[in-house]
Amino acid sequence: MLTVNKIKENPEAIIKSLAVKNFNAEKTVSEILSSDQKRRSLKTNLDNLQAEMNLLSKQIGQFFQQGKKEEAENAKNRTAEIKEQIKVTSDELNSTENCLEGLIIQLPNLPHVSVTKGKGDMDNVEVRAGGTIIKAKDNALPHWEIAKKYDIIDFELGNKITGAGFPVYKGKGAKLQRALINFFLENAIENGYKEVMPPLLVNEDSGFGTGQLPDKEGQMYHATEDNFYLIPTAEVPVTNIYRDVILNETDFPIKNTAYTPCFRREAGSYGSDVRGLNRLHQFDKVEIVRIEHPEKSYQALEEMVNYVEGLLVKLELPYRIMRLCGGDLSFTSALTYDFEVYSSAQDRWLEVSSVSNFEDFQANRLKLRYKSTETKKNLAAHTLNGSALALPRIVAALLENNQTEKGIKIPEALRAFTGFDFID
């Protein structure tokens, strides 16, 4: 969340920066400045009224002591008038402050200076690529047919039990899922991330803190009776561990990892994008989350990008890293790198990870602060997160890219976790 002070410092720069995200902020910024001016005027009036009432309260006693009953009564009557004015002004101030906050939360995070303007994923910039793209053989199968051939993922059974987008993993398919989760977690722990197991449902405050609410409520499953939301990613509960927390500078860096199922309604998704594992309503993911000193957050982002890249190298998957343009950047992100793996049987790139720096945007919503050792002031920390990794499309690529006459070959790095070398 942007702050009023940041907007007031240079509103033109805010408007220009958000235009990179194709967001027209001119009207909202103007309304924010107007509401803030009204808020400050009301606050001044309220302070003046309170000061006058305090003075009159002292004078009333003095008037009675001096036998000045008329002056005392006049002062009492004025005090009653001021109390009513204070109530009216306080109510108007609260309403204005609520309006101001409602306007501010409509503004997306400012993009990093490296973000280029663009409309969507076609305008993203490839940073680098790795691995070898192997052309699929004529008899190569897409992963949904491989799943059926080896009886490892049952999409129809999932549809029967729940609905489309909720597959059932069976036999070696279930074990492959478990192996990947353990592989990702162990790698994260070895790289200094502390594992946590958070709740899978969160309250509104948590959804607001990381920016899912009110921006993405339509994409989240909502347990209406208790007003809880099923998490779309472990980012939400893990980052909210630090909501309303004041850290010390010596606490940085804070590095957490978590495995959770994730739940997304994916409203409006259709066509080939939702075939098989390409887009699910429930899927498994290992997340990495970092809380950083503002001066170190972009160094941390590079470390996270390199870490996720290392996982794909170990899994022997061809990949590319894309820096998102303004039009593809999320509401909360300042800079995001997407990782895509090549799916040979589908002849397409599949997104498997997003690694993002939110700078102080989430921290302002979370009221996440650290105490500066130099200034002794409480300042906003920076938050970052990344998928490391999301399982469905990783599984799709592993199945499609490793087809052999003997079966589906398991990458060397994963065999200690699966306990088998082939799915056959």
Secondary structure, DSSP 8 states (H G I E B T S, - for coil): ---HHHHHH-HHHHHHHHHTTT---HHHHHHHHHHHHHHHHHHHHHHHHHHHHHHHHHHHHHHHHTT-HHHHHHHHHHHHHHHHHHHHHHHHHHHHHHHHHHHHTTS-----TT----SSGGG-EEEEEES------TT---HHHHHHHTT-EEHHHHHHHT-TT--EE-THHHHHHHHHHHHHHHHHHHTT-EE----SEE-HHHHHHTT-TTTSGGGS-EETTTTEEE-SSTHHHHHGGGTT-EEEGGG--EEEEEEEEEE---TT--GGGGSTTSS-SEEEEEEEEEEE-GGGHHHHHHHHHHHHHHHHHHTT--EEEEE--GGGS-SS-SEEEEEEEEETTTTEEEEEEEEEE-TTHHHHHHT-EEE-TTT--EEE-EEEEEEEEEHHHHHHHHHHHTB-SS-EE--GGGHHHHS-SEE-
